[in-house]
Amino acid sequence: MRTIREILLTEYVGAILVAVLVADAFSALITTAVSQIYFQVQLRHNPMLATHRMSTTHSLLDALSRVALYLISAYLIARWLYPAKRALPSTEGGKEI
């Protein structure tokens, strides 16, 4: 795992991977919003359209779970590749150790 982490860090593939996952999350969110708006507009013109489509709740839950998984995996990969910096030990009496 250490060599994979080094490769991801040195070639900036890790940063690109995190960016792609976040972009996919936003893309899935926007696509879902647009499809729901489009469905609602079409439903007003053709009420029979509702019988030919999966439930709206199923579609929303599917998209929101996909967005959540993308964001969680991006966060976990970012935390693994770029851990938080540790605080330096505090000095007592103004003297450095």
MOPAC internal coordinates of N, CA, C and O (Angstrom, degrees):
PM7 1SCF
backbone

  N    0.0000 0     0.00 0     0.00 0    0    0    0
  C    1.4383 1     0.00 0     0.00 0    1    0    0
  C    1.5312 1   110.87 1     0.00 0    2    1    0
  O    1.2310 1   121.00 1   150.84 1    3    2    1
  N    1.3238 1   115.69 1   -29.16 1    3    2    1
  C    1.4494 1   119.05 1  -178.45 1    5    3    2
  C    1.5302 1   110.88 1   -66.14 1    6    5    3
  O    1.2310 1   120.62 1   140.28 1    7    6    5
  N    1.3405 1   116.42 1   -39.72 1    7    6    5
  C    1.4694 1   118.55 1  -179.95 1    9    7    6
  C    1.5233 1   111.17 1   -69.72 1   10    9    7
  O    1.2310 1   120.24 1   143.97 1   11   10    9
  N    1.3228 1   117.14 1   -36.03 1   11   10    9
  C    1.4727 1   119.45 1   176.44 1   13   11   10
  C    1.5211 1   109.94 1   -63.45 1   14   13   11
  O    1.2310 1   120.53 1   137.59 1   15   14   13
  N    1.3250 1   116.59 1   -42.41 1   15   14   13
  C    1.4668 1   120.80 1   179.46 1   17   15   14
  C    1.5273 1   110.61 1   -63.56 1   18   17   15
  O    1.2310 1   120.21 1   137.77 1   19   18   17
  N    1.3304 1   117.21 1   -42.23 1   19   18   17
  C    1.4592 1   120.24 1   179.02 1   21   19   18
  C    1.5243 1   111.51 1   -63.28 1   22   21   19
  O    1.2310 1   120.35 1   138.85 1   23   22   21
  N    1.3287 1   116.94 1   -41.15 1   23   22   21
  C    1.4655 1   120.36 1   178.42 1   25   23   22
  C    1.5224 1   110.18 1   -64.18 1   26   25   23
  O    1.2310 1   120.52 1   135.86 1   27   26   25
  N    1.3251 1   116.61 1   -44.14 1   27   26   25
  C    1.4650 1   119.73 1  -179.82 1   29   27   26
  C    1.5235 1   111.83 1   -64.41 1   30   29   27
  O    1.2310 1   120.45 1   147.31 1   31   30   29
  N    1.3197 1   116.75 1   -32.69 1   31   30   29
  C    1.4648 1   119.87 1  -179.90 1   33   31   30
  C    1.5292 1   112.34 1   -79.23 1   34   33   31
  O    1.2310 1   119.78 1   137.04 1   35   34   33
  N    1.3337 1   118.03 1   -42.96 1   35   34   33
  C    1.4573 1   119.84 1  -174.05 1   37   35   34
  C    1.5216 1   113.25 1   -75.57 1   38   37   35
  O    1.2310 1   119.78 1   148.72 1   39   38   37
  N    1.2915 1   118.02 1   -31.28 1   39   38   37
  C    1.4642 1   121.07 1  -178.24 1   41   39   38
  C    1.5272 1   112.57 1   -96.52 1   42   41   39
  O    1.2310 1   119.78 1  -175.39 1   43   42   41
  N    1.3206 1   118.02 1     4.61 1   43   42   41
  C    1.4673 1   123.80 1  -178.97 1   45   43   42
  C    1.5252 1   112.77 1    60.97 1   46   45   43
  O    1.2310 1   120.35 1  -162.35 1   47   46   45
  N    1.3074 1   116.94 1    17.65 1   47   46   45
  C    1.4618 1   120.56 1   178.14 1   49   47   46
  C    1.5267 1   109.36 1   -69.84 1   50   49   47
  O    1.2310 1   120.39 1   145.44 1   51   50   49
  N    1.3106 1   116.87 1   -34.56 1   51   50   49
  C    1.4578 1   120.80 1   179.05 1   53   51   50
  C    1.5147 1   112.20 1   -62.44 1   54   53   51
  O    1.2310 1   120.50 1   136.08 1   55   54   53
  N    1.3251 1   116.66 1   -43.92 1   55   54   53
  C    1.4634 1   120.34 1   178.64 1   57   55   54
  C    1.5259 1   110.74 1   -65.50 1   58   57   55
  O    1.2310 1   120.77 1   141.07 1   59   58   57
  N    1.3168 1   116.14 1   -38.93 1   59   58   57
  C    1.4669 1   120.11 1   177.77 1   61   59   58
  C    1.5227 1   109.88 1   -66.03 1   62   61   59
  O    1.2310 1   120.03 1   139.28 1   63   62   61
  N    1.3326 1   117.55 1   -40.72 1   63   62   61
  C    1.4579 1   121.51 1   178.85 1   65   63   62
  C    1.5239 1   111.35 1   -61.68 1   66   65   63
  O    1.2310 1   120.10 1   135.44 1   67   66   65
  N    1.3156 1   117.42 1   -44.56 1   67   66   65
  C    1.4608 1   120.99 1   178.58 1   69   67   66
  C    1.5282 1   110.18 1   -63.42 1   70   69   67
  O    1.2310 1   120.37 1   137.54 1   71   70   69
  N    1.3248 1   116.90 1   -42.46 1   71   70   69
  C    1.4648 1   120.58 1   179.39 1   73   71   70
  C    1.5290 1   111.65 1   -64.23 1   74   73   71
  O    1.2310 1   120.33 1   140.22 1   75   74   73
  N    1.3204 1   116.98 1   -39.78 1   75   74   73
  C    1.4709 1   120.23 1   179.15 1   77   75   74
  C    1.5247 1   110.62 1   -66.17 1   78   77   75
  O    1.2310 1   119.97 1   139.51 1   79   78   77
  N    1.3290 1   117.66 1   -40.49 1   79   78   77
  C    1.4624 1   120.30 1   178.58 1   81   79   78
  C    1.5247 1   111.68 1   -64.17 1   82   81   79
  O    1.2310 1   120.23 1   138.66 1   83   82   81
  N    1.3244 1   117.17 1   -41.34 1   83   82   81
  C    1.4667 1   120.47 1   177.91 1   85   83   82
  C    1.5274 1   110.16 1   -67.26 1   86   85   83
  O    1.2310 1   120.23 1   139.57 1   87   86   85
  N    1.3216 1   117.17 1   -40.43 1   87   86   85
  C    1.4694 1   120.23 1   177.75 1   89   87   86
  C    1.5207 1   111.17 1   -64.48 1   90   89   87
  O    1.2310 1   119.86 1   140.84 1   91   90   89
  N    1.3289 1   117.87 1   -39.16 1   91   90   89
  C    1.4676 1   120.90 1   176.29 1   93   91   90
  C    1.5188 1   111.51 1   -63.69 1   94   93   91
  O    1.2310 1   120.54 1   142.63 1   95   94   93
  N    1.3264 1   116.58 1   -37.37 1   95   94   93
  C    1.4704 1   119.80 1   177.94 1   97   95   94
  C    1.5241 1   110.43 1   -63.45 1   98   97   95
  O    1.2310 1   120.36 1   133.71 1   99   98   97
  N    1.3354 1   116.92 1   -46.29 1   99   98   97
  C    1.4665 1   120.02 1   178.70 1  101   99   98
  C    1.5215 1   111.10 1   -65.84 1  102  101   99
  O    1.2310 1   120.37 1   142.08 1  103  102  101
  N    1.3023 1   116.89 1   -37.92 1  103  102  101
  C    1.4609 1   120.81 1   178.53 1  105  103  102
  C    1.5227 1   110.94 1   -63.42 1  106  105  103
  O    1.2310 1   120.08 1   135.90 1  107  106  105
  N    1.3184 1   117.44 1   -44.10 1  107  106  105
  C    1.4653 1   120.86 1   178.63 1  109  107  106
  C    1.5211 1   111.22 1   -64.69 1  110  109  107
  O    1.2310 1   120.51 1   141.81 1  111  110  109
  N    1.3260 1   116.64 1   -38.19 1  111  110  109
  C    1.4573 1   120.50 1   179.04 1  113  111  110
  C    1.5272 1   111.64 1   -66.64 1  114  113  111
  O    1.2310 1   120.39 1   134.87 1  115  114  113
  N    1.3117 1   116.86 1   -45.13 1  115  114  113
  C    1.4619 1   120.87 1  -179.82 1  117  115  114
  C    1.5235 1   110.75 1   -68.02 1  118  117  115
  O    1.2310 1   120.00 1   139.06 1  119  118  117
  N    1.3219 1   117.61 1   -40.94 1  119  118  117
  C    1.4599 1   120.94 1   178.41 1  121  119  118
  C    1.5190 1   111.21 1   -61.82 1  122  121  119
  O    1.2310 1   120.48 1   138.83 1  123  122  121
  N    1.3197 1   116.69 1   -41.17 1  123  122  121
  C    1.4554 1   120.41 1   178.55 1  125  123  122
  C    1.5186 1   111.24 1   -65.60 1  126  125  123
  O    1.2310 1   120.29 1   137.02 1  127  126  125
  N    1.3123 1   117.05 1   -42.98 1  127  126  125
  C    1.4666 1   120.05 1   179.62 1  129  127  126
  C    1.5236 1   110.82 1   -63.04 1  130  129  127
  O    1.2310 1   120.36 1   135.18 1  131  130  129
  N    1.3183 1   116.92 1   -44.82 1  131  130  129
  C    1.4654 1   120.35 1  -179.71 1  133  131  130
  C    1.5244 1   111.10 1   -64.96 1  134  133  131
  O    1.2310 1   120.19 1   138.60 1  135  134  133
  N    1.3326 1   117.24 1   -41.40 1  135  134  133
  C    1.4649 1   119.20 1  -179.76 1  137  135  134
  C    1.5278 1   111.41 1   -67.08 1  138  137  135
  O    1.2310 1   119.83 1   144.20 1  139  138  137
  N    1.3218 1   117.93 1   -35.80 1  139  138  137
  C    1.4614 1   119.79 1   177.75 1  141  139  138
  C    1.5311 1   111.39 1   -68.90 1  142  141  139
  O    1.2310 1   120.46 1   139.83 1  143  142  141
  N    1.3166 1   116.74 1   -40.17 1  143  142  141
  C    1.4704 1   120.02 1   177.04 1  145  143  142
  C    1.5191 1   110.00 1   -64.75 1  146  145  143
  O    1.2310 1   120.11 1   135.81 1  147  146  145
  N    1.3143 1   117.39 1   -44.19 1  147  146  145
  C    1.4579 1   121.44 1   178.88 1  149  147  146
  C    1.5277 1   110.83 1   -61.32 1  150  149  147
  O    1.2310 1   120.10 1   137.88 1  151  150  149
  N    1.3306 1   117.41 1   -42.12 1  151  150  149
  C    1.4582 1   121.12 1   179.71 1  153  151  150
  C    1.5278 1   110.86 1   -63.81 1  154  153  151
  O    1.2310 1   120.34 1   137.40 1  155  154  153
  N    1.3270 1   116.96 1   -42.60 1  155  154  153
  C    1.4613 1   119.73 1  -179.29 1  157  155  154
  C    1.5265 1   111.50 1   -65.72 1  158  157  155
  O    1.2310 1   120.03 1   141.77 1  159  158  157
  N    1.3195 1   117.55 1   -38.23 1  159  158  157
  C    1.4641 1   120.90 1   178.28 1  161  159  158
  C    1.5240 1   110.21 1   -67.20 1  162  161  159
  O    1.2310 1   120.41 1   136.04 1  163  162  161
  N    1.3225 1   116.81 1   -43.96 1  163  162  161
  C    1.4608 1   120.20 1   179.31 1  165  163  162
  C    1.5286 1   111.97 1   -67.87 1  166  165  163
  O    1.2310 1   120.23 1   147.78 1  167  166  165
  N    1.3207 1   117.16 1   -32.22 1  167  166  165
  C    1.4552 1   121.51 1   179.96 1  169  167  166
  C    1.5239 1   111.56 1   -64.63 1  170  169  167
  O    1.2310 1   120.70 1   147.27 1  171  170  169
  N    1.3184 1   116.27 1   -32.73 1  171  170  169
  C    1.4720 1   119.42 1   178.59 1  173  171  170
  C    1.5224 1   111.46 1   -68.74 1  174  173  171
  O    1.2310 1   120.31 1   149.39 1  175  174  173
  N    1.3243 1   117.02 1   -30.61 1  175  174  173
  C    1.4565 1   120.78 1  -179.64 1  177  175  174
  C    1.5280 1   112.38 1   -87.90 1  178  177  175
  O    1.2310 1   120.28 1   151.71 1  179  178  177
  N    1.3286 1   117.08 1   -28.29 1  179  178  177
  C    1.4560 1   121.07 1  -177.16 1  181  179  178
  C    1.5325 1   109.33 1  -139.72 1  182  181  179
  O    1.2310 1   119.58 1   -87.79 1  183  182  181
  N    1.3386 1   118.42 1    92.21 1  183  182  181
  C    1.4695 1   120.56 1  -176.92 1  185  183  182
  C    1.5326 1   113.69 1   -64.32 1  186  185  183
  O    1.2310 1   119.22 1   159.16 1  187  186  185
  N    1.3065 1   119.09 1   -20.84 1  187  186  185
  C    1.4590 1   121.68 1   179.54 1  189  187  186
  C    1.5303 1   111.97 1   -73.68 1  190  189  187
  O    1.2310 1   120.42 1   169.00 1  191  190  189
  N    1.3063 1   116.79 1   -11.00 1  191  190  189
  C    1.4627 1   121.71 1  -179.35 1  193  191  190
  C    1.5299 1   111.38 1   -63.18 1  194  193  191
  O    1.2310 1   120.36 1   150.27 1  195  194  193
  N    1.3317 1   116.93 1   -29.73 1  195  194  193
  C    1.4651 1   121.08 1  -176.98 1  197  195  194
  C    1.5251 1   112.07 1   -65.18 1  198  197  195
  O    1.2310 1   119.72 1   156.02 1  199  198  197
  N    1.3072 1   118.14 1   -23.98 1  199  198  197
  C    1.4592 1   120.10 1  -179.09 1  201  199  198
  C    1.5215 1   112.45 1   -79.14 1  202  201  199
  O    1.2310 1   119.92 1   166.55 1  203  202  201
  N    1.3246 1   117.75 1   -13.45 1  203  202  201
  C    1.4650 1   121.70 1  -176.23 1  205  203  202
  C    1.5223 1   113.33 1  -105.15 1  206  205  203
  O    1.2310 1   120.19 1  -166.48 1  207  206  205
  N    1.3044 1   117.25 1    13.52 1  207  206  205
  C    1.4549 1   120.23 1  -176.18 1  209  207  206
  C    1.5184 1   110.59 1  -131.86 1  210  209  207
  O    1.2310 1   121.14 1   -27.15 1  211  210  209
  N    1.3521 1   115.42 1   152.85 1  211  210  209
  C    1.4579 1   119.26 1   174.95 1  213  211  210
  C    1.5260 1   109.33 1   -65.74 1  214  213  211
  O    1.2310 1   120.69 1   -12.99 1  215  214  213
  N    1.2944 1   116.29 1   167.01 1  215  214  213
  C    1.4575 1   119.44 1  -178.06 1  217  215  214
  C    1.5228 1   110.40 1   -65.49 1  218  217  215
  O    1.2310 1   121.58 1   -31.65 1  219  218  217
  N    1.3054 1   114.57 1   148.35 1  219  218  217
  C    1.4659 1   120.90 1   179.73 1  221  219  218
  C    1.5223 1   110.56 1   -65.70 1  222  221  219
  O    1.2310 1   120.71 1   143.22 1  223  222  221
  N    1.3242 1   116.25 1   -36.78 1  223  222  221
  C    1.4628 1   119.90 1   179.58 1  225  223  222
  C    1.5237 1   111.04 1   -63.80 1  226  225  223
  O    1.2310 1   120.37 1   138.44 1  227  226  225
  N    1.3137 1   116.90 1   -41.56 1  227  226  225
  C    1.4675 1   120.61 1   178.57 1  229  227  226
  C    1.5168 1   110.30 1   -62.36 1  230  229  227
  O    1.2310 1   119.92 1   136.52 1  231  230  229
  N    1.3197 1   117.75 1   -43.48 1  231  230  229
  C    1.4606 1   121.51 1  -179.76 1  233  231  230
  C    1.5231 1   111.32 1   -64.72 1  234  233  231
  O    1.2310 1   120.65 1   137.80 1  235  234  233
  N    1.3227 1   116.37 1   -42.20 1  235  234  233
  C    1.4657 1   119.51 1   179.94 1  237  235  234
  C    1.5201 1   111.97 1   -67.43 1  238  237  235
  O    1.2310 1   120.61 1   136.39 1  239  238  237
  N    1.3287 1   116.43 1   -43.61 1  239  238  237
  C    1.4628 1   119.20 1   179.61 1  241  239  238
  C    1.5212 1   111.39 1   -64.88 1  242  241  239
  O    1.2310 1   120.45 1   142.81 1  243  242  241
  N    1.3203 1   116.75 1   -37.19 1  243  242  241
  C    1.4566 1   120.81 1   177.66 1  245  243  242
  C    1.5245 1   110.53 1   -62.43 1  246  245  243
  O    1.2310 1   120.59 1   133.03 1  247  246  245
  N    1.3190 1   116.47 1   -46.97 1  247  246  245
  C    1.4610 1   120.24 1  -178.34 1  249  247  246
  C    1.5253 1   111.76 1   -69.07 1  250  249  247
  O    1.2310 1   120.43 1   137.62 1  251  250  249
  N    1.3211 1   116.79 1   -42.38 1  251  250  249
  C    1.4650 1   119.03 1  -179.47 1  253  251  250
  C    1.5177 1   112.18 1   -67.50 1  254  253  251
  O    1.2310 1   119.88 1   144.88 1  255  254  253
  N    1.3258 1   117.83 1   -35.12 1  255  254  253
  C    1.4626 1   119.12 1   176.31 1  257  255  254
  C    1.5258 1   110.49 1   -68.13 1  258  257  255
  O    1.2310 1   120.17 1   143.41 1  259  258  257
  N    1.3357 1   117.28 1   -36.59 1  259  258  257
  C    1.4589 1   120.89 1   177.09 1  261  259  258
  C    1.5314 1   110.58 1   -64.72 1  262  261  259
  O    1.2310 1   120.59 1   136.55 1  263  262  261
  N    1.3255 1   116.47 1   -43.45 1  263  262  261
  C    1.4635 1   120.79 1   177.95 1  265  263  262
  C    1.5263 1   110.31 1   -61.92 1  266  265  263
  O    1.2310 1   120.50 1   135.18 1  267  266  265
  N    1.3287 1   116.66 1   -44.82 1  267  266  265
  C    1.4642 1   120.37 1   179.91 1  269  267  266
  C    1.5266 1   111.53 1   -62.54 1  270  269  267
  O    1.2310 1   120.15 1   137.58 1  271  270  269
  N    1.3242 1   117.31 1   -42.42 1  271  270  269
  C    1.4650 1   119.72 1   179.17 1  273  271  270
  C    1.5221 1   111.77 1   -65.79 1  274  273  271
  O    1.2310 1   119.94 1   139.99 1  275  274  273
  N    1.3255 1   117.72 1   -40.01 1  275  274  273
  C    1.4681 1   120.49 1   176.93 1  277  275  274
  C    1.5254 1   110.71 1   -61.34 1  278  277  275
  O    1.2310 1   120.49 1   132.78 1  279  278  277
  N    1.3257 1   116.68 1   -47.22 1  279  278  277
  C    1.4610 1   119.61 1  -177.41 1  281  279  278
  C    1.5186 1   112.36 1   -69.03 1  282  281  279
  O    1.2310 1   120.08 1   141.44 1  283  282  281
  N    1.3158 1   117.46 1   -38.56 1  283  282  281
  C    1.4722 1   120.32 1   178.26 1  285  283  282
  C    1.5220 1   110.81 1   -65.70 1  286  285  283
  O    1.2310 1   120.52 1   136.88 1  287  286  285
  N    1.3212 1   116.61 1   -43.12 1  287  286  285
  C    1.4679 1   118.31 1   179.74 1  289  287  286
  C    1.5271 1   110.90 1   -68.05 1  290  289  287
  O    1.2310 1   119.61 1   143.20 1  291  290  289
  N    1.3234 1   118.35 1   -36.80 1  291  290  289
  C    1.4699 1   120.31 1   176.46 1  293  291  290
  C    1.5231 1   110.61 1   -63.87 1  294  293  291
  O    1.2310 1   120.30 1   138.37 1  295  294  293
  N    1.3228 1   117.02 1   -41.63 1  295  294  293
  C    1.4606 1   120.89 1   179.07 1  297  295  294
  C    1.5244 1   111.15 1   -64.02 1  298  297  295
  O    1.2310 1   120.56 1   133.97 1  299  298  297
  N    1.3289 1   116.54 1   -46.03 1  299  298  297
  C    1.4684 1   119.81 1  -178.65 1  301  299  298
  C    1.5282 1   111.79 1   -64.78 1  302  301  299
  O    1.2310 1   120.10 1   139.44 1  303  302  301
  N    1.3223 1   117.41 1   -40.56 1  303  302  301
  C    1.4621 1   120.09 1   178.05 1  305  303  302
  C    1.5303 1   110.45 1   -66.10 1  306  305  303
  O    1.2310 1   120.42 1   139.17 1  307  306  305
  N    1.3291 1   116.80 1   -40.83 1  307  306  305
  C    1.4623 1   119.82 1   178.92 1  309  307  306
  C    1.5248 1   111.20 1   -64.59 1  310  309  307
  O    1.2310 1   120.06 1   138.62 1  311  310  309
  N    1.3334 1   117.50 1   -41.38 1  311  310  309
  C    1.4674 1   120.34 1   178.06 1  313  311  310
  C    1.5232 1   111.41 1   -66.67 1  314  313  311
  O    1.2310 1   120.03 1   146.80 1  315  314  313
  N    1.3222 1   117.56 1   -33.20 1  315  314  313
  C    1.4576 1   120.84 1   179.13 1  317  315  314
  C    1.5217 1   110.93 1   -72.35 1  318  317  315
  O    1.2310 1   120.82 1   137.66 1  319  318  317
  N    1.3319 1   116.04 1   -42.34 1  319  318  317
  C    1.4623 1   118.90 1  -177.99 1  321  319  318
  C    1.5235 1   112.84 1   -77.69 1  322  321  319
  O    1.2310 1   120.61 1   141.67 1  323  322  321
  N    1.3155 1   116.45 1   -38.33 1  323  322  321
  C    1.4597 1   121.39 1  -175.23 1  325  323  322
  C    1.5176 1   109.89 1  -124.15 1  326  325  323
  O    1.2310 1   119.96 1  -102.17 1  327  326  325
  N    1.3386 1   117.68 1    77.83 1  327  326  325
  C    1.4744 1   119.27 1  -179.36 1  329  327  326
  C    1.5220 1   110.60 1   -67.29 1  330  329  327
  O    1.2310 1   120.91 1   -23.49 1  331  330  329
  N    1.3235 1   115.86 1   156.51 1  331  330  329
  C    1.4631 1   121.00 1   179.20 1  333  331  330
  C    1.5183 1   108.95 1   -65.12 1  334  333  331
  O    1.2310 1   121.25 1   -36.72 1  335  334  333
  N    1.3067 1   115.21 1   143.28 1  335  334  333
  C    1.4593 1   119.58 1   179.70 1  337  335  334
  C    1.5223 1   109.17 1   -72.11 1  338  337  335
  O    1.2310 1   121.24 1   -39.48 1  339  338  337
  N    1.3292 1   115.24 1   140.52 1  339  338  337
  C    1.4547 1   119.97 1   178.87 1  341  339  338
  C    1.5139 1   109.49 1   -78.75 1  342  341  339
  O    1.2310 1   121.18 1   -35.01 1  343  342  341
  N    1.3277 1   115.35 1   144.99 1  343  342  341
  C    1.4569 1   120.31 1   178.23 1  345  343  342
  C    1.5280 1   109.08 1   -72.88 1  346  345  343
  O    1.2310 1   121.30 1   -36.19 1  347  346  345
  N    1.3158 1   115.12 1   143.81 1  347  346  345
  C    1.4581 1   120.00 1   177.43 1  349  347  346
  C    1.5198 1   109.29 1   -71.50 1  350  349  347
  O    1.2310 1   119.92 1   -30.59 1  351  350  349
  N    1.3189 1   117.75 1   149.41 1  351  350  349
  C    1.4731 1   119.13 1   179.09 1  353  351  350
  C    1.5234 1   110.04 1   -63.00 1  354  353  351
  O    1.2310 1   121.28 1   -38.49 1  355  354  353
  N    1.3145 1   115.16 1   141.51 1  355  354  353
  C    1.4590 1   119.11 1  -178.35 1  357  355  354
  C    1.5276 1   109.71 1   -73.46 1  358  357  355
  O    1.2310 1   121.89 1   -30.43 1  359  358  357
  N    1.3061 1   113.99 1   149.57 1  359  358  357
  C    1.4803 1   119.33 1   179.57 1  361  359  358
  C    1.5271 1   108.13 1   -98.72 1  362  361  359
  O    1.2310 1   121.33 1   -36.73 1  363  362  361
  N    1.2951 1   115.07 1   143.27 1  363  362  361
  C    1.4504 1   120.61 1   179.83 1  365  363  362
  C    1.5091 1   109.25 1  -103.84 1  366  365  363
  O    1.2310 1   120.74 1   -48.81 1  367  366  365
  N    1.3149 1   116.20 1   131.19 1  367  366  365
  C    1.4563 1   121.00 1   177.05 1  369  367  366
  C    1.5159 1   113.76 1    69.42 1  370  369  367
  O    1.2310 1   119.56 1  -162.44 1  371  370  369
  N    1.2868 1   118.45 1    17.56 1  371  370  369
  C    1.4454 1   121.62 1   177.17 1  373  371  370
  C    1.5078 1   114.17 1    80.38 1  374  373  371
  O    1.2310 1   119.76 1  -179.21 1  375  374  373
  N    1.3183 1   118.06 1     0.79 1  375  374  373
  C    1.4516 1   121.32 1   179.22 1  377  375  374
  C    1.5256 1   110.01 1   -92.72 1  378  377  375
  O    1.2310 1   121.32 1   -43.62 1  379  378  377
  N    1.3151 1   115.08 1   136.38 1  379  378  377
  C    1.4535 1   119.16 1   177.62 1  381  379  378
  C    1.5116 1   109.71 1   -86.59 1  382  381  379
  O    1.2310 1   121.33 1   -31.42 1  383  382  381
  N    1.2938 1   115.06 1   148.58 1  383  382  381
  C    1.4604 1   119.65 1  -179.14 1  385  383  382
  C    1.4982 1   109.97 1   -89.55 1  386  385  383
  O    1.2310 1   120.10 1   180.00 1  387  386  385

